[in-house]
Amino acid sequence: RYFLIVPGMQQDLICIGGFTAMLLALRNRKPVLLLIGAAMATLARQTPLLILPGLLVWALVDRQSKTTLTTDGRRDSMFPATLAAIATILAIYCITLKMAVAHSRTSEYSKHMFGLFMHPYPPKEFWLHVARCLLPVTFPGIAIFLLVKHSEAKDRALWGPLLLGTLLMGLGVWSQPVLGGPYVTGQSAGRLAISALPF
């Protein structure tokens, strides 16, 4: 509801939709949906750059996981599709960055990524900023944890080996408003942090 009623925030909704599509694709082993989700998320925001380490870990773990074996003994690997998704994210980012730079001032993307280290902050202000970033994901995170805890054993077994990559992707998205710092992220902390919820 928030993303629909606040002008200019629709791109956040599209990005979250792209992340959700990517997770569904990884969960259900749908390469085409993975690429569509990656393209959607990256066209909407630059945030997908932050999921690349987690996505790579997911691919590497999945490649070795016994859960990728099919009934006839073949390995149902999502590794090529995951590498293609990483390439898609990087390609779209580079293309859109080049197009934007040609019609705008110097990019301030580095401030949004590393603003936390560019300004001195009083400890109280820093921890208040972290709390603002944590609040939107705390209660939904607890609810999701409880759902997973009480889910079927076979579902937990499937996600178990891949949980590290999934958590790293979520942590990457959540880290963006934290790394931006109180002065750069400002009142957008909650809005940006909530983008990590699909993970």
NUGUFI-847292 format. One record per atom (N, C-alpha, C): atom name; residue in three letters; z, x, y. Coordinates in nm, 4 decimals. Example, Ala and Ser with C-alpha at 12.3 -4.5 7.8 and 13.67 -1.06 7.14 Angstrom:
2
    a     r          z          x          y
    N   ALA     0.7800     1.3190    -0.5690
   CA   ALA     0.7800     1.2300    -0.4500
    C   ALA     0.7800     1.3200    -0.3300
    N   SER     0.7080     1.2850    -0.2250
   CA   SER     0.7140     1.3670    -0.1060
    C   SER     0.7870     1.2900     0.0030
This chain:
199
    a     r          z          x          y
    N   ARG     0.0000     0.0835    -0.1202
   CA   ARG     0.0000     0.0000     0.0000
    C   ARG     0.0000     0.0869     0.1251
    N   TYR     0.0829     0.1905     0.1249
   CA   TYR     0.0914     0.2787     0.2423
    C   TYR    -0.0448     0.3378     0.2762
    N   PHE    -0.1154     0.3864     0.1751
   CA   PHE    -0.2431     0.4537     0.1991
    C   PHE    -0.3502     0.3560     0.2458
    N   LEU    -0.3356     0.2282     0.2105
   CA   LEU    -0.4343     0.1289     0.2496
    C   LEU    -0.4144     0.0793     0.3922
    N   ILE    -0.2892     0.0765     0.4394
   CA   ILE    -0.2626     0.0177     0.5710
    C   ILE    -0.2594     0.1213     0.6828
    N   VAL    -0.2442     0.2494     0.6492
   CA   VAL    -0.2396     0.3533     0.7532
    C   VAL    -0.3805     0.4087     0.7743
    N   PRO    -0.4357     0.3933     0.8949
   CA   PRO    -0.5718     0.4413     0.9207
    C   PRO    -0.5857     0.5911     0.8926
    N   GLY    -0.6951     0.6281     0.8311
   CA   GLY    -0.7233     0.7684     0.8050
    C   GLY    -0.6619     0.8236     0.6789
    N   MET    -0.5846     0.7424     0.6080
   CA   MET    -0.5178     0.7920     0.4882
    C   MET    -0.5920     0.7556     0.3594
    N   GLN    -0.7077     0.6914     0.3734
   CA   GLN    -0.7809     0.6508     0.2540
    C   GLN    -0.8246     0.7710     0.1705
    N   GLN    -0.8474     0.8856     0.2373
   CA   GLN    -0.8875     1.0038     0.1616
    C   GLN    -0.7774     1.0502     0.0673
    N   ASP    -0.6518     1.0254     0.1054
   CA   ASP    -0.5406     1.0586     0.0159
    C   ASP    -0.5461     0.9725    -0.1099
    N   LEU    -0.5771     0.8450    -0.0912
   CA   LEU    -0.5867     0.7535    -0.2043
    C   LEU    -0.6993     0.7948    -0.2979
    N   ILE    -0.8115     0.8378    -0.2404
   CA   ILE    -0.9246     0.8837    -0.3226
    C   ILE    -0.8863     1.0103    -0.3986
    N   CYS    -0.8131     1.0996    -0.3318
   CA   CYS    -0.7699     1.2240    -0.3968
    C   CYS    -0.6758     1.1931    -0.5133
    N   ILE    -0.5801     1.1030    -0.4920
   CA   ILE    -0.4882     1.0649    -0.5988
    C   ILE    -0.5651     0.9982    -0.7130
    N   GLY    -0.6653     0.9164    -0.6778
   CA   GLY    -0.7496     0.8557    -0.7805
    C   GLY    -0.8241     0.9598    -0.8617
    N   GLY    -0.8715     1.0647    -0.7933
   CA   GLY    -0.9393     1.1735    -0.8640
    C   GLY    -0.8460     1.2476    -0.9573
    N   PHE    -0.7240     1.2752    -0.9102
   CA   PHE    -0.6241     1.3399    -0.9962
    C   PHE    -0.5931     1.2545    -1.1189
    N   THR    -0.5784     1.1251    -1.0973
   CA   THR    -0.5485     1.0345    -1.2089
    C   THR    -0.6616     1.0340    -1.3108
    N   ALA    -0.7851     1.0312    -1.2602
   CA   ALA    -0.9005     1.0356    -1.3501
    C   ALA    -0.9030     1.1653    -1.4302
    N   MET    -0.8686     1.2766    -1.3655
   CA   MET    -0.8662     1.4050    -1.4357
    C   MET    -0.7624     1.4059    -1.5474
    N   LEU    -0.6434     1.3523    -1.5173
   CA   LEU    -0.5384     1.3490    -1.6192
    C   LEU    -0.5772     1.2593    -1.7364
    N   LEU    -0.6353     1.1436    -1.7059
   CA   LEU    -0.6807     1.0545    -1.8131
    C   LEU    -0.7883     1.1225    -1.8974
    N   ALA    -0.8757     1.1980    -1.8296
   CA   ALA    -0.9820     1.2683    -1.9011
    C   ALA    -0.9253     1.3767    -1.9925
    N   LEU    -0.8269     1.4511    -1.9434
   CA   LEU    -0.7648     1.5544    -2.0258
    C   LEU    -0.6899     1.4918    -2.1428
    N   ARG    -0.6207     1.3827    -2.1147
   CA   ARG    -0.5430     1.3151    -2.2189
    C   ARG    -0.6322     1.2561    -2.3275
    N   ASN    -0.7438     1.1941    -2.2858
   CA   ASN    -0.8324     1.1252    -2.3804
    C   ASN    -0.9565     1.2065    -2.4172
    N   ARG    -0.9616     1.3317    -2.3649
   CA   ARG    -1.0694     1.4245    -2.3998
    C   ARG    -1.2059     1.3681    -2.3608
    N   LYS    -1.2218     1.3417    -2.2301
   CA   LYS    -1.3447     1.2853    -2.1737
    C   LYS    -1.4026     1.3826    -2.0706
    N   PRO    -1.4928     1.4712    -2.1113
   CA   PRO    -1.5444     1.5743    -2.0196
    C   PRO    -1.6097     1.5183    -1.8937
    N   VAL    -1.6891     1.4140    -1.9066
   CA   VAL    -1.7602     1.3595    -1.7901
    C   VAL    -1.6608     1.3033    -1.6887
    N   LEU    -1.5609     1.2310    -1.7362
   CA   LEU    -1.4592     1.1754    -1.6469
    C   LEU    -1.3820     1.2870    -1.5774
    N   LEU    -1.3608     1.3976    -1.6465
   CA   LEU    -1.2909     1.5116    -1.5862
    C   LEU    -1.3699     1.5657    -1.4674
    N   LEU    -1.4999     1.5785    -1.4828
   CA   LEU    -1.5840     1.6298    -1.3739
    C   LEU    -1.5908     1.5308    -1.2586
    N   ILE    -1.5988     1.4022    -1.2897
   CA   ILE    -1.6014     1.3006    -1.1843
    C   ILE    -1.4711     1.3030    -1.1052
    N   GLY    -1.3580     1.3101    -1.1762
   CA   GLY    -1.2291     1.3152    -1.1091
    C   GLY    -1.2144     1.4387    -1.0223
    N   ALA    -1.2585     1.5531    -1.0729
   CA   ALA    -1.2508     1.6773    -0.9956
    C   ALA    -1.3339     1.6675    -0.8683
    N   ALA    -1.4539     1.6100    -0.8790
   CA   ALA    -1.5405     1.5949    -0.7616
    C   ALA    -1.4790     1.4980    -0.6608
    N   MET    -1.4271     1.3859    -0.7093
   CA   MET    -1.3628     1.2878    -0.6202
    C   MET    -1.2489     1.3501    -0.5413
    N   ALA    -1.1585     1.4170    -0.6135
   CA   ALA    -1.0398     1.4734    -0.5494
    C   ALA    -1.0772     1.5790    -0.4461
    N   THR    -1.1748     1.6633    -0.4782
   CA   THR    -1.2100     1.7736    -0.3889
    C   THR    -1.2879     1.7259    -0.2671
    N   LEU    -1.3699     1.6220    -0.2849
   CA   LEU    -1.4420     1.5670    -0.1697
    C   LEU    -1.3457     1.4990    -0.0721
    N   ALA    -1.2332     1.4510    -0.1239
   CA   ALA    -1.1368     1.3820    -0.0386
    C   ALA    -1.0441     1.4789     0.0343
    N   ARG    -0.9941     1.5807    -0.0372
   CA   ARG    -0.8983     1.6744     0.0212
    C   ARG    -0.9202     1.8137    -0.0387
    N   GLN    -0.8576     1.9142     0.0261
   CA   GLN    -0.8639     2.0511    -0.0255
    C   GLN    -0.7550     2.0778    -0.1286
    N   THR    -0.6652     1.9844    -0.1467
   CA   THR    -0.5493     2.0018    -0.2349
    C   THR    -0.5852     2.0432    -0.3776
    N   PRO    -0.6983     1.9974    -0.4356
   CA   PRO    -0.7289     2.0388    -0.5737
    C   PRO    -0.7351     2.1894    -0.5956
    N   LEU    -0.7524     2.2673    -0.4893
   CA   LEU    -0.7481     2.4132    -0.5061
    C   LEU    -0.6150     2.4573    -0.5658
    N   LEU    -0.5094     2.3827    -0.5357
   CA   LEU    -0.3758     2.4213    -0.5801
    C   LEU    -0.3483     2.3876    -0.7260
    N   ILE    -0.4354     2.3079    -0.7884
   CA   ILE    -0.4135     2.2757    -0.9297
    C   ILE    -0.4884     2.3716    -1.0208
    N   LEU    -0.5682     2.4620    -0.9641
   CA   LEU    -0.6528     2.5492    -1.0471
    C   LEU    -0.5725     2.6361    -1.1444
    N   PRO    -0.4620     2.7002    -1.1034
   CA   PRO    -0.3855     2.7782    -1.2027
    C   PRO    -0.3345     2.6927    -1.3178
    N   GLY    -0.2799     2.5748    -1.2858
   CA   GLY    -0.2302     2.4865    -1.3902
    C   GLY    -0.3407     2.4343    -1.4797
    N   LEU    -0.4556     2.4058    -1.4207
   CA   LEU    -0.5696     2.3570    -1.4991
    C   LEU    -0.6193     2.4646    -1.5948
    N   LEU    -0.6187     2.5902    -1.5494
   CA   LEU    -0.6598     2.6998    -1.6362
    C   LEU    -0.5608     2.7191    -1.7506
    N   VAL    -0.4307     2.7113    -1.7198
   CA   VAL    -0.3287     2.7212    -1.8248
    C   VAL    -0.3461     2.6084    -1.9252
    N   TRP    -0.3705     2.4875    -1.8766
   CA   TRP    -0.3932     2.3723    -1.9652
    C   TRP    -0.5091     2.4012    -2.0608
    N   ALA    -0.6183     2.4551    -2.0055
   CA   ALA    -0.7361     2.4820    -2.0872
    C   ALA    -0.7080     2.5876    -2.1934
    N   LEU    -0.6355     2.6933    -2.1549
   CA   LEU    -0.6063     2.8012    -2.2486
    C   LEU    -0.5131     2.7548    -2.3599
    N   VAL    -0.4115     2.6754    -2.3225
   CA   VAL    -0.3185     2.6242    -2.4237
    C   VAL    -0.3887     2.5256    -2.5154
    N   ASP    -0.4701     2.4393    -2.4557
   CA   ASP    -0.5431     2.3395    -2.5341
    C   ASP    -0.6381     2.4058    -2.6334
    N   ARG    -0.6946     2.5178    -2.5933
   CA   ARG    -0.7903     2.5873    -2.6804
    C   ARG    -0.7244     2.6357    -2.8096
    N   GLN    -0.5947     2.6687    -2.8006
   CA   GLN    -0.5232     2.7208    -2.9168
    C   GLN    -0.4409     2.6145    -2.9895
    N   SER    -0.4346     2.4949    -2.9312
   CA   SER    -0.3461     2.3926    -2.9870
    C   SER    -0.4038     2.3300    -3.1135
    N   LYS    -0.3167     2.3045    -3.2106
   CA   LYS    -0.3591     2.2392    -3.3355
    C   LYS    -0.3962     2.0932    -3.3119
    N   THR    -0.3504     2.0373    -3.1999
   CA   THR    -0.3818     1.8975    -3.1724
    C   THR    -0.5291     1.8778    -3.1400
    N   THR    -0.6032     1.9877    -3.1177
   CA   THR    -0.7448     1.9749    -3.0863
    C   THR    -0.8314     1.9718    -3.2112
    N   LEU    -0.7714     1.9804    -3.3297
   CA   LEU    -0.8486     1.9749    -3.4528
    C   LEU    -0.8848     1.8312    -3.4869
    N   THR    -1.0108     1.8087    -3.5210
   CA   THR    -1.0550     1.6757    -3.5592
    C   THR    -1.0281     1.6542    -3.7075
    N   THR    -1.0561     1.5343    -3.7540
   CA   THR    -1.0267     1.5002    -3.8936
    C   THR    -1.1067     1.5837    -3.9923
    N   ASP    -1.2246     1.6307    -3.9510
   CA   ASP    -1.3049     1.7119    -4.0420
    C   ASP    -1.2821     1.8617    -4.0223
    N   GLY    -1.1773     1.8977    -3.9464
   CA   GLY    -1.1407     2.0381    -3.9332
    C   GLY    -1.2034     2.1114    -3.8169
    N   ARG    -1.2928     2.0463    -3.7434
   CA   ARG    -1.3540     2.1105    -3.6275
    C   ARG    -1.2587     2.1057    -3.5090
    N   ARG    -1.2772     2.1998    -3.4178
   CA   ARG    -1.1893     2.2056    -3.3003
    C   ARG    -1.2547     2.1294    -3.1854
    N   ASP    -1.1877     2.0260    -3.1408
   CA   ASP    -1.2366     1.9426    -3.0303
    C   ASP    -1.1878     2.0040    -2.8996
    N   SER    -1.2593     2.1017    -2.8499
   CA   SER    -1.2128     2.1787    -2.7356
    C   SER    -1.2607     2.1200    -2.6034
    N   MET    -1.1682     2.1103    -2.5078
   CA   MET    -1.2022     2.0704    -2.3712
    C   MET    -1.2198     2.1929    -2.2830
    N   PHE    -1.2183     2.3117    -2.3428
   CA   PHE    -1.2228     2.4353    -2.2647
    C   PHE    -1.3481     2.4454    -2.1778
    N   PRO    -1.4684     2.4244    -2.2319
   CA   PRO    -1.5881     2.4332    -2.1454
    C   PRO    -1.5860     2.3313    -2.0323
    N   ALA    -1.5428     2.2089    -2.0624
   CA   ALA    -1.5379     2.1062    -1.9588
    C   ALA    -1.4362     2.1408    -1.8508
    N   THR    -1.3232     2.2009    -1.8909
   CA   THR    -1.2208     2.2384    -1.7935
    C   THR    -1.2707     2.3508    -1.7037
    N   LEU    -1.3411     2.4475    -1.7611
   CA   LEU    -1.4005     2.5534    -1.6786
    C   LEU    -1.5044     2.4962    -1.5826
    N   ALA    -1.5803     2.3977    -1.6305
   CA   ALA    -1.6789     2.3328    -1.5439
    C   ALA    -1.6097     2.2580    -1.4304
    N   ALA    -1.4949     2.1969    -1.4588
   CA   ALA    -1.4197     2.1264    -1.3546
    C   ALA    -1.3673     2.2253    -1.2500
    N   ILE    -1.3182     2.3409    -1.2956
   CA   ILE    -1.2725     2.4445    -1.2020
    C   ILE    -1.3879     2.4906    -1.1130
    N   ALA    -1.5045     2.5125    -1.1739
   CA   ALA    -1.6228     2.5538    -1.0979
    C   ALA    -1.6642     2.4459    -0.9987
    N   THR    -1.6527     2.3198    -1.0393
   CA   THR    -1.6882     2.2081    -0.9510
    C   THR    -1.5977     2.2051    -0.8286
    N   ILE    -1.4682     2.2218    -0.8507
   CA   ILE    -1.3720     2.2216    -0.7394
    C   ILE    -1.4030     2.3346    -0.6417
    N   LEU    -1.4263     2.4547    -0.6945
   CA   LEU    -1.4545     2.5692    -0.6077
    C   LEU    -1.5870     2.5526    -0.5338
    N   ALA    -1.6884     2.5015    -0.6040
   CA   ALA    -1.8208     2.4854    -0.5429
    C   ALA    -1.8167     2.3824    -0.4299
    N   ILE    -1.7542     2.2673    -0.4555
   CA   ILE    -1.7471     2.1635    -0.3528
    C   ILE    -1.6671     2.2122    -0.2328
    N   TYR    -1.5575     2.2837    -0.2591
   CA   TYR    -1.4774     2.3359    -0.1479
    C   TYR    -1.5591     2.4323    -0.0627
    N   CYS    -1.6292     2.5253    -0.1270
   CA   CYS    -1.7077     2.6249    -0.0520
    C   CYS    -1.8200     2.5590     0.0280
    N   ILE    -1.8869     2.4606    -0.0321
   CA   ILE    -1.9973     2.3919     0.0363
    C   ILE    -1.9452     2.3128     0.1559
    N   THR    -1.8391     2.2350     0.1358
   CA   THR    -1.7855     2.1542     0.2459
    C   THR    -1.7245     2.2423     0.3548
    N   LEU    -1.6643     2.3551     0.3160
   CA   LEU    -1.6087     2.4474     0.4150
    C   LEU    -1.7205     2.5046     0.5024
    N   LYS    -1.8305     2.5433     0.4384
   CA   LYS    -1.9434     2.5994     0.5136
    C   LYS    -2.0013     2.4958     0.6088
    N   MET    -2.0111     2.3717     0.5633
   CA   MET    -2.0638     2.2651     0.6489
    C   MET    -1.9699     2.2375     0.7650
    N   ALA    -1.8389     2.2384     0.7386
   CA   ALA    -1.7422     2.2080     0.8433
    C   ALA    -1.7354     2.3186     0.9475
    N   VAL    -1.7384     2.4434     0.9023
   CA   VAL    -1.7282     2.5575     0.9943
    C   VAL    -1.8455     2.5589     1.0918
    N   ALA    -1.9616     2.5120     1.0462
   CA   ALA    -2.0807     2.5120     1.1314
    C   ALA    -2.0675     2.4142     1.2479
    N   HIS    -1.9739     2.3193     1.2379
   CA   HIS    -1.9619     2.2160     1.3422
    C   HIS    -1.8191     2.2035     1.3956
    N   SER    -1.7369     2.3061     1.3773
   CA   SER    -1.5980     2.2938     1.4204
    C   SER    -1.5440     2.4289     1.4643
    N   ARG    -1.4193     2.4270     1.5056
   CA   ARG    -1.3518     2.5502     1.5431
    C   ARG    -1.3104     2.6259     1.4171
    N   THR    -1.2504     2.7427     1.4359
   CA   THR    -1.2046     2.8232     1.3231
    C   THR    -1.1074     2.7428     1.2375
    N   SER    -1.1242     2.7506     1.1069
   CA   SER    -1.0404     2.6748     1.0147
    C   SER    -0.8941     2.7168     1.0268
    N   GLU    -0.8055     2.6177     1.0234
   CA   GLU    -0.6618     2.6438     1.0251
    C   GLU    -0.5999     2.6133     0.8891
    N   TYR    -0.6835     2.6193     0.7855
   CA   TYR    -0.6348     2.5867     0.6517
    C   TYR    -0.5211     2.6798     0.6105
    N   SER    -0.5286     2.8065     0.6523
   CA   SER    -0.4245     2.9024     0.6130
    C   SER    -0.2873     2.8602     0.6654
    N   LYS    -0.2846     2.7943     0.7825
   CA   LYS    -0.1565     2.7475     0.8354
    C   LYS    -0.0965     2.6391     0.7470
    N   HIS    -0.1818     2.5544     0.6931
   CA   HIS    -0.1330     2.4468     0.6069
    C   HIS    -0.0877     2.4988     0.4714
    N   MET    -0.1336     2.6174     0.4352
   CA   MET    -0.0973     2.6767     0.3069
    C   MET     0.0185     2.7745     0.3197
    N   PHE     0.0273     2.8433     0.4334
   CA   PHE     0.1264     2.9500     0.4471
    C   PHE     0.2073     2.9398     0.5751
    N   GLY     0.2084     2.8216     0.6364
   CA   GLY     0.2834     2.8031     0.7606
    C   GLY     0.4313     2.8322     0.7449
    N   LEU     0.4820     2.8145     0.6227
   CA   LEU     0.6236     2.8394     0.5961
    C   LEU     0.6615     2.9835     0.6266
    N   PHE     0.5647     3.0753     0.6112
   CA   PHE     0.5928     3.2177     0.6297
    C   PHE     0.5495     3.2684     0.7673
    N   MET     0.4926     3.1778     0.8497
   CA   MET     0.4410     3.2201     0.9797
    C   MET     0.5388     3.1942     1.0932
    N   HIS     0.6452     3.1190     1.0646
   CA   HIS     0.7424     3.0866     1.1689
    C   HIS     0.8836     3.1045     1.1141
    N   PRO     0.9761     3.1521     1.1967
   CA   PRO     1.1172     3.1581     1.1528
    C   PRO     1.1804     3.0198     1.1610
    N   TYR     1.2521     2.9810     1.0569
   CA   TYR     1.3175     2.8500     1.0543
    C   TYR     1.4666     2.8677     1.0316
    N   PRO     1.5480     2.7884     1.1007
   CA   PRO     1.6915     2.7859     1.0668
    C   PRO     1.7065     2.7330     0.9239
    N   PRO     1.8023     2.7842     0.8489
   CA   PRO     1.8211     2.7385     0.7096
    C   PRO     1.8317     2.5871     0.6969
    N   LYS     1.9039     2.5234     0.7897
   CA   LYS     1.9200     2.3779     0.7827
    C   LYS     1.7865     2.3074     0.7922
    N   GLU     1.7010     2.3531     0.8821
   CA   GLU     1.5697     2.2894     0.8995
    C   GLU     1.4819     2.3101     0.7763
    N   PHE     1.4923     2.4274     0.7155
   CA   PHE     1.4144     2.4552     0.5949
    C   PHE     1.4546     2.3614     0.4810
    N   TRP     1.5851     2.3476     0.4575
   CA   TRP     1.6309     2.2654     0.3457
    C   TRP     1.6066     2.1169     0.3715
    N   LEU     1.6107     2.0749     0.4968
   CA   LEU     1.5742     1.9369     0.5279
    C   LEU     1.4268     1.9119     0.4979
    N   HIS     1.3462     2.0118     0.5256
   CA   HIS     1.2024     2.0014     0.4958
    C   HIS     1.1792     1.9902     0.3460
    N   VAL     1.2472     2.0738     0.2677
   CA   VAL     1.2338     2.0670     0.1215
    C   VAL     1.2802     1.9309     0.0700
    N   ALA     1.3897     1.8798     0.1269
   CA   ALA     1.4410     1.7490     0.0849
    C   ALA     1.3404     1.6386     0.1146
    N   ARG     1.2734     1.6463     0.2303
   CA   ARG     1.1717     1.5460     0.2642
    C   ARG     1.0559     1.5502     0.1660
    N   CYS     1.0258     1.6686     0.1158
   CA   CYS     0.9171     1.6818     0.0181
    C   CYS     0.9600     1.6345    -0.1209
    N   LEU     1.0895     1.6501    -0.1518
   CA   LEU     1.1401     1.6107    -0.2835
    C   LEU     1.1602     1.4603    -0.2966
    N   LEU     1.2020     1.3981    -0.1877
   CA   LEU     1.2421     1.2576    -0.1934
    C   LEU     1.1339     1.1652    -0.2503
    N   PRO     1.0075     1.1777    -0.2090
   CA   PRO     0.9072     1.0826    -0.2581
    C   PRO     0.8795     1.0934    -0.4080
    N   VAL     0.9079     1.2095    -0.4681
   CA   VAL     0.8737     1.2267    -0.6096
    C   VAL     0.9953     1.2213    -0.7018
    N   THR     1.1163     1.2166    -0.6453
   CA   THR     1.2364     1.2232    -0.7283
    C   THR     1.2524     1.1017    -0.8177
    N   PHE     1.2587     0.9830    -0.7575
   CA   PHE     1.2851     0.8631    -0.8369
    C   PHE     1.1675     0.8262    -0.9278
    N   PRO     1.0426     0.8326    -0.8796
   CA   PRO     0.9320     0.8109    -0.9739
    C   PRO     0.9314     0.9153    -1.0854
    N   GLY     0.9690     1.0401    -1.0522
   CA   GLY     0.9735     1.1446    -1.1539
    C   GLY     1.0755     1.1152    -1.2618
    N   ILE     1.1926     1.0642    -1.2208
   CA   ILE     1.2959     1.0272    -1.3180
    C   ILE     1.2461     0.9135    -1.4074
    N   ALA     1.1788     0.8162    -1.3456
   CA   ALA     1.1261     0.7030    -1.4231
    C   ALA     1.0227     0.7500    -1.5254
    N   ILE     0.9344     0.8404    -1.4841
   CA   ILE     0.8325     0.8919    -1.5756
    C   ILE     0.8978     0.9712    -1.6881
    N   PHE     1.0001     1.0505    -1.6546
   CA   PHE     1.0717     1.1271    -1.7570
    C   PHE     1.1320     1.0348    -1.8621
    N   LEU     1.1914     0.9259    -1.8169
   CA   LEU     1.2523     0.8323    -1.9101
    C   LEU     1.1475     0.7640    -1.9973
    N   LEU     1.0326     0.7332    -1.9380
   CA   LEU     0.9250     0.6723    -2.0159
    C   LEU     0.8756     0.7676    -2.1243
    N   VAL     0.8578     0.8952    -2.0869
   CA   VAL     0.8124     0.9944    -2.1848
    C   VAL     0.9170     1.0138    -2.2936
    N   LYS     1.0433     1.0182    -2.2526
   CA   LYS     1.1517     1.0400    -2.3483
    C   LYS     1.1566     0.9306    -2.4539
    N   HIS     1.1239     0.8072    -2.4137
   CA   HIS     1.1318     0.6946    -2.5057
    C   HIS     0.9947     0.6535    -2.5604
    N   SER     0.8939     0.7400    -2.5392
   CA   SER     0.7613     0.7100    -2.5913
    C   SER     0.7535     0.7439    -2.7398
    N   GLU     0.6432     0.7085    -2.7991
   CA   GLU     0.6238     0.7360    -2.9411
    C   GLU     0.6231     0.8863    -2.9672
    N   ALA     0.6758     0.9262    -3.0805
   CA   ALA     0.6844     1.0692    -3.1142
    C   ALA     0.5466     1.1337    -3.1181
    N   LYS     0.4469     1.0615    -3.1664
   CA   LYS     0.3124     1.1191    -3.1768
    C   LYS     0.2543     1.1499    -3.0392
    N   ASP     0.2894     1.0643    -2.9387
   CA   ASP     0.2414     1.0908    -2.8031
    C   ASP     0.3094     1.2137    -2.7448
    N   ARG     0.4392     1.2280    -2.7689
   CA   ARG     0.5102     1.3468    -2.7191
    C   ARG     0.4580     1.4721    -2.7873
    N   ALA     0.4243     1.4613    -2.9151
   CA   ALA     0.3720     1.5777    -2.9877
    C   ALA     0.2382     1.6213    -2.9307
    N   LEU     0.1582     1.5239    -2.8868
   CA   LEU     0.0266     1.5572    -2.8316
    C   LEU     0.0391     1.6273    -2.6974
    N   TRP     0.1310     1.5767    -2.6128
   CA   TRP     0.1452     1.6343    -2.4803
    C   TRP     0.2291     1.7607    -2.4804
    N   GLY     0.3149     1.7780    -2.5823
   CA   GLY     0.4081     1.8892    -2.5838
    C   GLY     0.3487     2.0244    -2.5492
    N   PRO     0.2475     2.0739    -2.6247
   CA   PRO     0.1922     2.2059    -2.5971
    C   PRO     0.1219     2.2151    -2.4619
    N   LEU     0.0821     2.1005    -2.4068
   CA   LEU     0.0045     2.1004    -2.2830
    C   LEU     0.0896     2.0693    -2.1608
    N   LEU     0.2199     2.0493    -2.1832
   CA   LEU     0.3081     2.0074    -2.0747
    C   LEU     0.3168     2.1125    -1.9646
    N   LEU     0.3162     2.2396    -2.0017
   CA   LEU     0.3271     2.3473    -1.9028
    C   LEU     0.2132     2.3402    -1.8023
    N   GLY     0.0895     2.3278    -1.8512
   CA   GLY    -0.0242     2.3195    -1.7604
    C   GLY    -0.0177     2.1980    -1.6707
    N   THR     0.0255     2.0839    -1.7277
   CA   THR     0.0357     1.9612    -1.6497
    C   THR     0.1404     1.9757    -1.5395
    N   LEU     0.2556     2.0325    -1.5727
   CA   LEU     0.3613     2.0526    -1.4735
    C   LEU     0.3178     2.1512    -1.3651
    N   LEU     0.2444     2.2543    -1.4037
   CA   LEU     0.1959     2.3515    -1.3048
    C   LEU     0.0972     2.2874    -1.2078
    N   MET     0.0146     2.1968    -1.2585
   CA   MET    -0.0779     2.1264    -1.1694
    C   MET    -0.0004     2.0405    -1.0700
    N   GLY     0.0994     1.9673    -1.1200
   CA   GLY     0.1806     1.8853    -1.0317
    C   GLY     0.2576     1.9686    -0.9306
    N   LEU     0.3120     2.0810    -0.9762
   CA   LEU     0.3857     2.1698    -0.8865
    C   LEU     0.2938     2.2281    -0.7794
    N   GLY     0.1698     2.2574    -0.8168
   CA   GLY     0.0739     2.3093    -0.7191
    C   GLY     0.0469     2.2099    -0.6079
    N   VAL     0.0261     2.0835    -0.6447
   CA   VAL     0.0023     1.9799    -0.5440
    C   VAL     0.1261     1.9610    -0.4561
    N   TRP     0.2429     1.9557    -0.5201
   CA   TRP     0.3663     1.9355    -0.4454
    C   TRP     0.3967     2.0527    -0.3523
    N   SER     0.3529     2.1723    -0.3889
   CA   SER     0.3860     2.2911    -0.3091
    C   SER     0.3146     2.2939    -0.1745
    N   GLN     0.2059     2.2190    -0.1606
   CA   GLN     0.1288     2.2273    -0.0370
    C   GLN     0.2090     2.1886     0.0871
    N   PRO     0.2756     2.0707     0.0886
   CA   PRO     0.3560     2.0404     0.2077
    C   PRO     0.4756     2.1340     0.2244
    N   VAL     0.5299     2.1849     0.1142
   CA   VAL     0.6424     2.2791     0.1242
    C   VAL     0.5961     2.4083     0.1901
    N   LEU     0.4836     2.4614     0.1439
   CA   LEU     0.4325     2.5879     0.1975
    C   LEU     0.3845     2.5737     0.3413
    N   GLY     0.3459     2.4524     0.3793
   CA   GLY     0.3034     2.4321     0.5174
    C   GLY     0.4171     2.4499     0.6167
    N   GLY     0.5398     2.4274     0.5715
   CA   GLY     0.6554     2.4463     0.6581
    C   GLY     0.6820     2.3262     0.7475
    N   PRO     0.8014     2.3200     0.8052
   CA   PRO     0.8393     2.2047     0.8879
    C   PRO     0.7498     2.1836     1.0095
    N   TYR     0.7044     2.2926     1.0735
   CA   TYR     0.6285     2.2781     1.1968
    C   TYR     0.4855     2.2324     1.1718
    N   VAL     0.4246     2.2784     1.0630
   CA   VAL     0.2848     2.2439     1.0343
    C   VAL     0.2763     2.1110     0.9590
    N   THR     0.3562     2.0976     0.8530
   CA   THR     0.3526     1.9743     0.7737
    C   THR     0.4125     1.8584     0.8509
    N   GLY     0.5253     1.8831     0.9160
   CA   GLY     0.5883     1.7820     0.9997
    C   GLY     0.6200     1.6534     0.9252
    N   GLN     0.5824     1.5407     0.9860
   CA   GLN     0.6127     1.4092     0.9302
    C   GLN     0.5227     1.3723     0.8123
    N   SER     0.4273     1.4576     0.7802
   CA   SER     0.3362     1.4291     0.6682
    C   SER     0.3926     1.4766     0.5342
    N   ALA     0.5148     1.5292     0.5336
   CA   ALA     0.5711     1.5863     0.4108
    C   ALA     0.5713     1.4860     0.2960
    N   GLY     0.6233     1.3667     0.3212
   CA   GLY     0.6302     1.2662     0.2163
    C   GLY     0.4933     1.2223     0.1687
    N   ARG     0.4026     1.2017     0.2625
   CA   ARG     0.2671     1.1574     0.2275
    C   ARG     0.1958     1.2589     0.1407
    N   LEU     0.2095     1.3866     0.1731
   CA   LEU     0.1410     1.4903     0.0972
    C   LEU     0.2094     1.5148    -0.0375
    N   ALA     0.3423     1.5109    -0.0388
   CA   ALA     0.4157     1.5365    -0.1630
    C   ALA     0.3880     1.4307    -0.2686
    N   ILE     0.3685     1.3075    -0.2250
   CA   ILE     0.3499     1.1980    -0.3201
    C   ILE     0.2170     1.2101    -0.3956
    N   SER     0.1281     1.2954    -0.3460
   CA   SER     0.0017     1.3178    -0.4162
    C   SER     0.0229     1.3826    -0.5534
    N   ALA     0.1407     1.4405    -0.5755
   CA   ALA     0.1700     1.5039    -0.7030
    C   ALA     0.2120     1.4043    -0.8106
    N   LEU     0.2330     1.2785    -0.7735
   CA   LEU     0.2854     1.1802    -0.8686
    C   LEU     0.2002     1.1611    -0.9940
    N   PRO     0.0670     1.1642    -0.9862
   CA   PRO    -0.0096     1.1454    -1.1099
    C   PRO     0.0262     1.2459    -1.2192
    N   PHE     0.0729     1.3645    -1.1807
   CA   PHE     0.1045     1.4670    -1.2794
    C   PHE     0.2441     1.4467    -1.3368
